[in-house]
Amino acid sequence: MKQTPEWKSFRLNAALPRVAAAMVLGLSVSALVQAGAVPPEEGDYIIPRTEQNIARLGQDLTPMGSPRVGNEDGTIPEWTGGLGREDWPDGYQPGDRHPDPYADDEPLFVITAENYQEYADQLSEGHKAAFERYPETFRMKIYPSRRSASFPERIYEMTRRNASTGRLVGGGEGVADVAEGLPFPLPQNAYELVWNHKLKYKGTGGMRYFNQVVPTARGSYQLIRLREEFLGLYYVEGNTIEDTDNILLYFFQEVESPARLAGNILLVHESLNQIEQPRQAWIYNPGQRRVRRAPNVAYDNPGTASDGLRTNDMTDMFNGAMDRFTWEILDKREMFIPYNSYKAHSGDLEPDDLVHAGHLNPEHMRYELHRVWIVDANLRDGTRHINARRTMYLDADSYQIAIIDHYDQRGNMWRLSEAHSINYYEVPTLWVTIESTMDLQSGRYIANGIDNEEQPMSFDADLRASDYTPQALRVRGRR
């Protein structure tokens, strides 16, 4: 018998006393599932984690755990390895801005406010709301689906190892017995899916300009130039969880312009288990010439110069602690999501080409049909967050969160976040080039990654942990 969401909620509520007792004993979420304290996720999209199924990784399943085969009607092709060295556009050299390997593709069709209901099953609720909010200007150009997601061979190897050993700890707030690769290529629940997103390979040392715009409702804006560095200890070859000392990555952000903000610096130590050790953060203010602890760089505190349109836990779509929400897999479905956004990434564009009133210019955006995990996060009783609910849509080939629908405290659709991603094929990894969040109530939006006139992101910077201490921040801030 098919079990309804109401039935699952009844089982979970009935199990709460056992859940609480088991968590007091320090059992992991996986142990809770095995002990029957938490019902496993339902659905034919869950592939049980057995030796036989783990052996399928890299065979009929991709190394990341998604079906290698295309769909029945051919609108989603077979995964044949994603973008590899042989697919690099002619003349490309690492360090160049990434030419579009699919530049000859033409849109198959365009979804508009007039026809979006014909595609309702393949659109998020946020996208439907965007068509209603901007009927004259918002549209989605649908291109052929290109399963470009790929990662280094070592990441595939480590992902296969993790499939046999990985486990959740701390009520889902941490992972154990994994290294370097995706922790859960055969995800069994929503926590494991979100951890796959959080631990997706991004290189060990990265530098980028992740410039930000926060246009008015009429579309006027000032470019905020943000230089960022990130050192990911989890991805260092040979590292274990213990070697990281609970540090997932070091994050450094400096505002270079406009002048009123220039010189402000943020340093974050992002922890793997944020209940055991919450993320630590420091700020440097050039006017005061001193470093201060920033205890509130978490949850729904506003992001840098965001006018309140982006919270700190919306960085990379979602990061940080998960404990204020309940998490559930709703479905796995074929949906239209941003993908292979090389047009928006192009160095031939200027910010004015992308920044329009209400939303980014749809002329330069690309959407494709892909298999997507749908995860629902609902605010727990007794906790607070400006979002009462968030529905996340994760690309099944990479676990990158592609879309988030944000709901307000009244349960109304509020904001729509999109990750316009590309395969950085010199790495390779599939990751965001532009993140945007539309506030569908105020008519404003925020976008990060408007770097078309900057050097492209570097993934192989020689960074050291010693550069990311509060003492080092003080020295860097005074240069």
C-alpha positions as CSV (number, residue, x, y, z in Angstrom):
1,M,0.0,0.0,0.0
2,K,1.3,3.4,-0.9
3,Q,2.1,5.4,2.3
4,T,0.8,9.0,2.2
5,P,2.8,11.9,3.7
6,E,0.2,12.0,6.5
7,W,0.9,8.4,7.3
8,K,4.6,9.1,7.4
9,S,4.1,12.1,9.7
10,F,2.0,9.9,12.0
11,R,4.8,7.3,12.2
12,L,7.5,9.9,12.8
13,N,5.4,11.6,15.6
14,A,4.8,8.3,17.2
15,A,8.5,7.6,17.2
16,L,9.6,10.9,18.7
17,P,10.2,9.5,22.2
18,R,12.5,6.8,20.8
19,V,14.2,9.4,18.6
20,A,14.9,11.6,21.6
21,A,16.2,8.7,23.7
22,A,18.4,7.4,21.0
23,M,19.9,10.9,20.3
24,V,20.7,11.3,24.0
25,L,22.7,8.1,23.6
26,G,24.6,9.7,20.7
27,L,23.3,7.4,18.0
28,S,23.5,8.5,14.4
29,V,20.5,9.1,12.1
30,S,21.5,6.0,10.3
31,A,21.4,4.0,13.6
32,L,18.1,5.5,14.3
33,V,16.7,4.3,11.0
34,Q,18.2,0.8,11.5
35,A,16.7,0.7,15.0
36,G,13.3,1.6,13.7
37,A,13.2,4.9,15.6
38,V,12.9,6.9,12.4
39,P,11.0,5.4,9.4
40,P,13.2,5.2,6.2
41,E,12.3,7.4,3.3
42,E,9.6,5.9,1.0
43,G,9.6,5.8,-2.8
44,D,10.9,3.7,-5.7
45,Y,13.6,6.4,-6.2
46,I,15.5,5.1,-3.1
47,I,18.1,2.5,-4.1
48,P,18.9,0.4,-1.0
49,R,22.5,0.6,0.2
50,T,23.5,-3.0,-0.4
51,E,26.8,-4.5,-1.6
52,Q,25.1,-5.4,-4.9
53,N,23.9,-1.8,-5.4
54,I,27.2,-0.3,-4.4
55,A,28.8,-2.4,-7.1
56,R,26.6,-0.7,-9.6
57,L,28.3,2.6,-9.2
58,G,30.2,3.4,-12.4
59,Q,28.2,0.7,-14.2
60,D,24.5,1.1,-14.8
61,L,24.6,3.9,-12.2
62,T,26.9,6.8,-12.7
63,P,29.8,7.1,-10.1
64,M,27.6,9.7,-8.4
65,G,24.7,7.2,-8.1
66,S,22.2,8.5,-10.7
67,P,20.8,6.3,-13.5
68,R,23.2,6.3,-16.4
69,V,20.4,5.6,-18.9
70,G,18.4,8.3,-20.4
71,N,14.6,8.6,-20.0
72,E,12.1,6.7,-22.1
73,D,11.2,9.5,-24.5
74,G,14.8,10.6,-25.1
75,T,14.4,14.1,-23.7
76,I,17.1,13.2,-21.1
77,P,20.1,11.5,-22.7
78,E,22.3,8.8,-21.4
79,W,25.2,9.9,-19.2
80,T,28.4,9.1,-21.1
81,G,30.9,10.6,-18.6
82,G,30.0,14.2,-18.7
83,L,32.4,16.9,-20.0
84,G,35.9,15.5,-20.4
85,R,39.2,16.7,-21.8
86,E,38.1,15.7,-25.3
87,D,35.1,18.0,-25.0
88,W,37.1,21.2,-24.3
89,P,36.3,23.9,-26.9
90,D,39.1,24.6,-29.5
91,G,41.8,26.8,-28.1
92,Y,40.7,26.6,-24.5
93,Q,43.5,26.6,-21.9
94,P,43.1,26.3,-18.1
95,G,42.8,29.8,-16.7
96,D,40.8,31.1,-19.6
97,R,37.1,31.9,-19.2
98,H,35.1,28.9,-20.3
99,P,33.8,28.9,-23.8
100,D,30.4,27.4,-24.3
101,P,30.8,23.7,-25.4
102,Y,27.2,23.8,-26.5
103,A,27.2,27.1,-28.3
104,D,25.5,25.6,-31.4
105,D,22.4,24.5,-29.4
106,E,19.2,26.3,-30.2
107,P,16.2,26.5,-27.8
108,L,13.7,23.7,-28.2
109,F,10.9,26.0,-27.0
110,V,10.3,28.9,-24.6
111,I,8.0,28.8,-21.5
112,T,6.2,32.0,-20.8
113,A,3.3,33.3,-18.7
114,E,0.9,32.2,-21.4
115,N,1.9,28.6,-21.6
116,Y,3.6,27.7,-18.3
117,Q,0.6,25.7,-17.1
118,E,1.2,23.2,-19.9
119,Y,4.5,22.3,-18.1
120,A,3.3,22.6,-14.5
121,D,4.5,19.2,-13.5
122,Q,8.1,20.1,-14.5
123,L,8.2,23.5,-12.9
124,S,8.9,24.4,-9.3
125,E,6.2,26.4,-7.4
126,G,8.6,29.3,-7.4
127,H,8.9,29.3,-11.2
128,K,5.2,29.3,-11.5
129,A,5.0,32.2,-9.2
130,A,7.6,34.1,-11.2
131,F,5.5,33.8,-14.3
132,E,2.6,35.2,-12.4
133,R,4.7,38.0,-10.9
134,Y,6.4,39.0,-14.2
135,P,4.1,37.9,-17.0
136,E,5.6,40.3,-19.5
137,T,9.3,39.7,-18.9
138,F,10.0,36.4,-17.2
139,R,10.5,33.4,-19.5
140,M,12.5,30.2,-19.6
141,K,14.4,29.2,-22.8
142,I,14.5,25.3,-22.8
143,Y,17.6,23.8,-24.5
144,P,18.5,20.2,-25.2
145,S,19.5,18.4,-22.0
146,R,23.3,17.9,-21.7
147,R,24.4,15.7,-18.9
148,S,27.7,17.6,-18.5
149,A,28.3,16.8,-14.8
150,S,31.7,15.2,-14.2
151,F,34.3,15.0,-11.4
152,P,37.9,13.8,-11.2
153,E,38.6,10.0,-11.2
154,R,39.9,10.2,-7.7
155,I,36.6,11.7,-6.5
156,Y,34.8,8.8,-8.2
157,E,37.1,6.3,-6.4
158,M,36.6,7.9,-3.0
159,T,32.9,8.2,-3.6
160,R,32.7,4.4,-4.1
161,R,34.6,3.9,-0.9
162,N,32.3,6.2,1.0
163,A,29.3,4.3,-0.2
164,S,30.3,1.4,2.0
165,T,31.4,3.4,5.1
166,G,29.6,6.7,5.2
167,R,27.2,7.5,8.1
168,L,25.5,10.4,9.6
169,V,26.2,11.5,13.2
170,G,24.9,14.1,15.6
171,G,21.3,13.9,14.5
172,G,22.3,14.5,10.9
173,E,24.5,17.5,11.7
174,G,27.7,15.6,10.9
175,V,29.2,12.8,8.8
176,A,31.7,10.2,9.6
177,D,33.9,7.6,7.9
178,V,34.0,9.4,4.6
179,A,36.8,11.3,2.8
180,E,37.2,13.5,-0.3
181,G,34.3,12.2,-2.4
182,L,30.5,12.4,-2.2
183,P,29.6,10.9,1.2
184,F,26.3,9.2,0.1
185,P,26.1,8.2,-3.6
186,L,23.1,6.0,-2.7
187,P,21.2,8.5,-0.6
188,Q,18.6,7.0,1.8
189,N,17.1,10.2,3.3
190,A,17.0,14.0,2.9
191,Y,20.0,14.6,5.3
192,E,22.2,12.5,3.1
193,L,21.1,14.4,0.0
194,V,21.9,17.7,1.5
195,W,25.3,16.5,2.7
196,N,26.1,15.4,-0.9
197,H,25.4,19.0,-1.9
198,K,27.5,20.5,0.9
199,L,30.5,18.1,0.3
200,K,30.4,18.1,-3.5
201,Y,34.0,18.5,-4.9
202,K,35.0,22.1,-5.4
203,G,38.8,21.8,-5.6
204,T,41.1,22.4,-2.6
205,G,42.0,26.0,-3.0
206,G,39.8,28.5,-4.9
207,M,39.8,32.2,-5.6
208,R,37.1,34.1,-7.4
209,Y,35.3,37.5,-7.8
210,F,31.7,36.7,-6.8
211,N,30.5,40.2,-7.5
212,Q,27.0,41.1,-6.3
213,V,24.1,43.3,-7.4
214,V,21.0,44.2,-5.5
215,P,18.9,46.1,-8.0
216,T,16.0,48.4,-7.0
217,A,12.5,47.4,-8.3
218,R,13.2,49.6,-11.3
219,G,16.5,47.9,-12.1
220,S,19.1,50.5,-11.0
221,Y,22.1,49.0,-9.2
222,Q,25.7,49.4,-8.1
223,L,28.1,46.6,-8.6
224,I,29.6,45.3,-5.3
225,R,33.0,43.8,-6.0
226,L,33.7,40.8,-3.8
227,R,36.9,38.9,-3.8
228,E,36.6,35.5,-2.2
229,E,39.0,32.7,-1.3
230,F,38.1,29.2,0.0
231,L,40.4,26.4,1.2
232,G,38.5,23.1,1.4
233,L,40.3,20.7,3.8
234,Y,37.8,17.9,3.1
235,Y,39.0,17.6,-0.5
236,V,42.7,17.4,0.2
237,E,44.0,14.0,-1.0
238,G,44.7,11.7,1.9
239,N,42.8,13.8,4.4
240,T,40.3,12.1,6.7
241,I,37.5,13.7,8.7
242,E,39.8,13.6,11.7
243,D,42.5,15.4,9.8
244,T,40.2,18.4,9.1
245,D,39.7,19.0,12.9
246,N,36.0,19.5,12.0
247,I,36.8,22.3,9.5
248,L,35.0,21.8,6.2
249,L,36.6,24.9,4.7
250,Y,38.1,28.3,5.4
251,F,36.3,31.2,3.6
252,F,37.7,34.7,3.2
253,Q,35.7,37.5,1.6
254,E,36.9,41.1,1.0
255,V,34.8,44.0,-0.4
256,E,36.9,45.9,-3.0
257,S,34.2,48.4,-4.1
258,P,32.2,50.6,-3.8
259,A,34.4,52.9,-1.6
260,R,31.8,53.1,1.2
261,L,32.2,49.3,1.7
262,A,35.8,48.7,0.6
263,G,38.1,47.0,3.0
264,N,35.5,45.2,5.0
265,I,36.6,41.6,5.4
266,L,34.8,38.4,6.6
267,L,36.6,35.3,7.7
268,V,34.6,32.1,8.3
269,H,35.7,28.7,9.6
270,E,33.0,26.5,8.2
271,S,32.6,23.4,10.4
272,L,31.5,19.9,9.3
273,N,29.4,19.3,12.4
274,Q,27.9,22.6,13.3
275,I,26.2,21.4,16.5
276,E,29.4,20.0,17.9
277,Q,31.2,23.2,16.8
278,P,29.2,26.1,15.2
279,R,30.8,28.0,12.4
280,Q,33.2,30.6,13.7
281,A,33.5,34.0,12.0
282,W,35.4,37.3,12.3
283,I,35.1,40.6,10.6
284,Y,37.7,43.3,9.9
285,N,36.4,46.9,9.7
286,P,38.9,49.3,8.1
287,G,37.6,52.3,9.9
288,Q,38.2,50.7,13.3
289,R,41.3,48.8,12.1
290,R,40.4,45.9,14.3
291,V,39.2,42.3,14.1
292,R,36.0,41.4,15.9
293,R,34.2,38.1,16.4
294,A,31.0,37.9,14.3
295,P,28.9,35.5,16.3
296,N,25.8,35.8,14.1
297,V,27.2,34.6,10.7
298,A,24.7,31.7,10.7
299,Y,21.1,30.8,9.9
300,D,19.0,33.8,8.7
301,N,21.4,36.6,9.5
302,P,21.7,38.9,6.4
303,G,24.6,38.3,4.0
304,T,27.1,41.0,3.1
305,A,25.6,44.1,1.7
306,S,22.5,42.1,0.7
307,D,19.7,44.5,1.8
308,G,18.2,41.6,3.6
309,L,17.6,39.7,0.4
310,R,20.0,36.9,1.2
311,T,20.7,35.1,4.5
312,N,24.1,33.6,5.4
313,D,22.8,30.1,5.1
314,M,21.9,30.8,1.5
315,T,25.5,30.9,0.4
316,D,26.0,28.2,-2.3
317,M,22.2,27.9,-2.2
318,F,22.2,26.3,1.2
319,N,25.0,25.7,3.7
320,G,25.3,25.5,7.5
321,A,23.4,23.9,10.3
322,M,20.2,21.9,9.5
323,D,18.9,21.6,13.1
324,R,16.2,24.2,12.9
325,F,14.3,22.3,10.2
326,T,12.8,18.9,9.6
327,W,13.9,17.3,6.4
328,E,12.0,15.0,4.0
329,I,12.4,13.7,0.5
330,L,9.2,14.6,-1.4
331,D,10.0,13.1,-4.8
332,K,12.4,12.5,-7.6
333,R,11.2,14.0,-10.9
334,E,12.1,15.3,-14.3
335,M,12.1,19.1,-14.1
336,F,13.4,22.2,-15.9
337,I,16.3,23.7,-14.0
338,P,19.2,26.1,-14.8
339,Y,22.0,24.1,-16.4
340,N,25.1,24.7,-18.5
341,S,24.8,28.4,-18.1
342,Y,27.8,29.3,-20.2
343,K,25.9,32.2,-21.9
344,A,25.5,33.9,-18.6
345,H,29.2,33.1,-17.8
346,S,30.4,34.6,-21.0
347,G,33.2,37.2,-21.0
348,D,31.4,38.9,-24.0
349,L,28.8,40.3,-21.6
350,E,28.8,43.2,-19.3
351,P,26.8,43.5,-16.0
352,D,24.2,45.7,-17.8
353,D,23.5,42.8,-20.2
354,L,22.5,40.6,-17.3
355,V,20.9,43.0,-14.7
356,H,17.3,43.9,-15.5
357,A,14.4,45.0,-13.4
358,G,12.8,42.2,-11.4
359,H,15.1,39.4,-12.5
360,L,18.2,38.6,-14.5
361,N,17.9,38.9,-18.3
362,P,16.2,35.7,-19.5
363,E,17.8,36.1,-22.9
364,H,21.1,34.8,-21.5
365,M,19.8,32.1,-19.2
366,R,19.6,28.4,-20.1
367,Y,17.2,25.8,-18.7
368,E,17.2,22.0,-19.4
369,L,15.2,19.0,-18.4
370,H,17.0,16.9,-15.7
371,R,16.3,14.4,-13.0
372,V,15.9,16.2,-9.7
373,W,15.6,15.2,-6.1
374,I,13.0,17.3,-4.2
375,V,13.7,17.9,-0.5
376,D,11.4,19.8,1.8
377,A,12.7,21.6,4.9
378,N,10.1,22.8,7.4
379,L,10.8,24.9,10.5
380,R,10.8,23.0,13.7
381,D,8.4,24.0,16.5
382,G,10.2,26.2,19.0
383,T,12.8,27.5,16.6
384,R,13.0,30.6,14.5
385,H,14.0,31.4,10.9
386,I,12.6,33.9,8.4
387,N,11.8,30.9,6.2
388,A,9.0,28.7,7.5
389,R,9.7,26.3,4.7
390,R,12.1,25.7,1.9
391,T,11.8,23.3,-1.0
392,M,15.1,22.4,-2.6
393,Y,15.6,20.8,-6.0
394,L,18.9,18.9,-6.4
395,D,20.4,17.8,-9.7
396,A,20.6,14.0,-9.5
397,D,23.9,13.9,-11.5
398,S,25.8,16.3,-9.2
399,Y,23.7,17.0,-6.1
400,Q,24.1,20.7,-6.8
401,I,21.0,22.5,-5.5
402,A,19.6,24.1,-8.6
403,I,16.4,25.8,-7.3
404,I,15.0,26.7,-3.9
405,D,11.4,27.8,-3.3
406,H,11.3,29.9,-0.1
407,Y,8.0,30.3,1.9
408,D,7.2,33.0,4.5
409,Q,5.7,32.6,8.0
410,R,2.2,32.6,6.5
411,G,3.0,29.8,4.2
412,N,3.0,32.0,1.1
413,M,5.6,31.8,-1.7
414,W,8.2,34.4,-1.0
415,R,11.4,34.0,-2.8
416,L,12.9,31.9,-5.7
417,S,16.6,31.0,-5.7
418,E,18.4,29.7,-8.8
419,A,21.9,28.3,-9.3
420,H,23.0,28.9,-12.8
421,S,25.8,26.3,-13.0
422,I,28.4,25.2,-15.5
423,N,30.9,22.4,-15.6
424,Y,34.3,24.0,-14.9
425,Y,35.8,21.4,-17.2
426,E,39.5,22.0,-16.3
427,V,38.7,20.7,-12.8
428,P,36.2,19.1,-13.6
429,T,33.2,20.0,-11.3
430,L,29.7,21.2,-11.9
431,W,29.2,24.3,-9.7
432,V,27.5,27.7,-9.8
433,T,28.5,30.6,-11.9
434,I,25.7,32.9,-10.9
435,E,23.3,32.6,-7.9
436,S,20.2,34.7,-7.9
437,T,17.2,35.1,-5.5
438,M,14.0,36.8,-6.6
439,D,11.8,38.3,-3.9
440,L,8.5,37.7,-5.5
441,Q,6.7,39.9,-3.0
442,S,8.8,43.1,-3.1
443,G,9.8,42.8,-6.8
444,R,13.6,43.0,-6.0
445,Y,16.3,40.4,-6.3
446,I,20.0,39.8,-5.5
447,A,22.5,38.1,-7.8
448,N,26.1,37.0,-7.0
449,G,28.7,35.9,-9.5
450,I,28.5,38.8,-12.0
451,D,32.1,38.4,-12.8
452,N,32.0,38.5,-16.6
453,E,34.7,41.3,-16.7
454,E,36.9,39.5,-14.1
455,Q,39.4,36.7,-14.3
456,P,37.5,33.4,-14.0
457,M,37.5,31.4,-10.9
458,S,40.7,29.6,-10.0
459,F,40.5,26.2,-8.3
460,D,44.2,25.5,-7.8
461,A,45.4,28.4,-5.7
462,D,48.2,27.7,-3.3
463,L,46.4,28.5,0.0
464,R,47.4,27.6,3.5
465,A,45.4,27.2,6.7
466,S,47.7,29.6,8.5
467,D,46.4,32.4,6.3
468,Y,43.0,32.1,7.8
469,T,43.5,32.8,11.5
470,P,42.1,35.9,13.2
471,Q,45.8,37.0,13.6
472,A,46.4,36.7,9.9
473,L,43.2,38.5,9.1
474,R,44.4,41.5,11.1
475,V,47.6,41.6,9.0
476,R,45.8,41.2,5.7
477,G,43.3,43.9,6.6
478,R,46.0,46.5,7.2
479,R,47.8,46.0,3.8
